[in-house]
């Protein structure tokens, strides 16, 4: 024989399950209504860069030396080598850029 509190718990559980089922069905109906609505317009994102265009080399015939100043306290980016000359990733990148552009440059630490 089932007692009255057990019946009430069962009835409360049934009521909660029905309410949850109604919420799920309502949300599915809303999702279906939104899916049949007019499709969104596609956004156009402007692109100002042409990957086929080559980069122009700047005119650097002034004969002046480009000077890079750096700190020597950020290894491996910049640090003093065993011979006291600045070295590291940033320093080598600056030297490679100068070599590629065929301009004189110096790298100094402060």
C-alpha positions as CSV (number, residue, x, y, z in Angstrom):
1,X,0.0,0.0,0.0
2,X,1.4,3.4,-1.0
3,X,1.3,6.1,1.7
4,X,0.0,9.6,1.1
5,X,3.4,11.4,1.3
6,X,4.8,9.1,-1.4
7,X,1.8,9.9,-3.6
8,X,2.3,13.6,-3.2
9,X,6.0,13.3,-4.1
10,X,5.1,11.3,-7.2
11,X,2.5,13.9,-8.2
12,X,4.9,16.8,-7.6
13,X,7.5,15.0,-9.8
14,X,4.9,14.4,-12.5
15,X,4.0,18.1,-12.4
16,X,7.7,19.2,-12.7
17,X,8.3,16.8,-15.6
18,X,5.2,18.1,-17.4
19,X,6.3,21.7,-16.9
20,X,9.8,20.9,-18.2
21,X,8.3,19.1,-21.2
22,X,6.1,22.2,-22.0
23,X,9.2,24.5,-21.8
24,X,11.2,22.2,-24.1
25,X,8.3,22.1,-26.6
26,X,7.9,25.8,-26.5
27,X,11.6,26.5,-27.1
28,X,11.6,24.0,-30.0
29,X,8.6,25.7,-31.5
30,X,10.3,29.1,-31.1
31,X,13.5,27.7,-32.7
32,X,11.4,26.4,-35.6
33,X,9.7,29.8,-36.1
34,X,13.0,31.6,-36.1
35,X,14.5,29.1,-38.6
36,X,11.7,29.8,-41.0
37,X,12.1,33.6,-40.7
38,X,13.8,35.6,-43.4
39,X,17.5,34.7,-43.8
40,X,20.0,37.2,-42.5
41,X,21.9,39.3,-45.1
42,X,25.5,38.4,-45.6
43,X,27.9,41.0,-44.3
44,X,30.6,42.3,-46.6
45,X,33.9,43.0,-44.9
46,X,36.1,45.4,-46.8
47,X,39.6,44.2,-47.7
48,X,42.2,46.9,-48.4
49,X,45.1,44.6,-48.9
50,X,46.0,43.0,-52.2
51,X,48.1,39.8,-51.7
52,X,49.2,39.9,-55.3
53,X,50.6,43.4,-55.0
54,X,54.4,43.5,-54.4
55,X,55.9,45.7,-51.8
56,X,57.7,48.8,-53.1
57,X,61.2,49.3,-52.0
58,X,61.7,52.7,-50.4
59,X,64.2,55.1,-51.9
60,X,67.1,55.2,-49.5
61,X,69.9,56.9,-51.3
62,X,70.6,59.5,-48.6
63,X,73.6,57.7,-47.3
64,X,72.6,58.1,-43.7
65,X,73.0,55.2,-41.2
66,X,70.0,53.8,-39.4
67,X,70.6,53.4,-35.7
68,X,68.6,50.9,-33.6
69,X,68.7,51.5,-29.8
70,X,67.8,48.6,-27.6
71,X,68.1,47.4,-24.0
72,X,70.4,44.5,-23.2
73,X,68.3,43.0,-20.4
74,X,65.7,41.0,-22.3
75,X,67.2,37.6,-23.4
76,X,66.6,36.0,-25.8
77,X,65.2,39.1,-27.6
78,X,68.2,41.4,-26.9
79,X,71.3,40.7,-24.8
80,X,75.1,41.3,-24.9
81,X,77.0,38.4,-26.4
82,X,80.3,37.1,-24.9
83,X,82.2,39.6,-27.0
84,X,80.1,42.5,-25.7
85,X,78.3,43.0,-29.0
86,X,74.5,43.2,-28.8
87,X,72.8,40.1,-30.1
88,X,69.4,38.3,-29.9
89,X,66.3,37.9,-32.0
90,X,65.4,41.6,-32.3
91,X,69.0,42.6,-33.1
92,X,69.4,39.9,-35.7
93,X,66.0,40.9,-37.2
94,X,67.1,44.5,-37.5
95,X,70.4,43.5,-39.1
96,X,68.6,41.3,-41.6
97,X,66.2,44.1,-42.5
98,X,69.2,46.5,-43.1
99,X,70.9,43.8,-45.2
100,X,67.8,43.2,-47.2
101,X,67.3,46.9,-47.8
102,X,71.0,47.4,-48.5
103,X,71.4,50.3,-46.0
104,X,74.0,50.8,-43.3
105,X,72.8,50.4,-39.8
106,X,74.1,50.1,-36.3
107,X,72.7,48.5,-33.2
108,X,73.4,50.1,-29.9
109,X,72.4,49.4,-26.3
110,X,71.7,52.1,-23.8
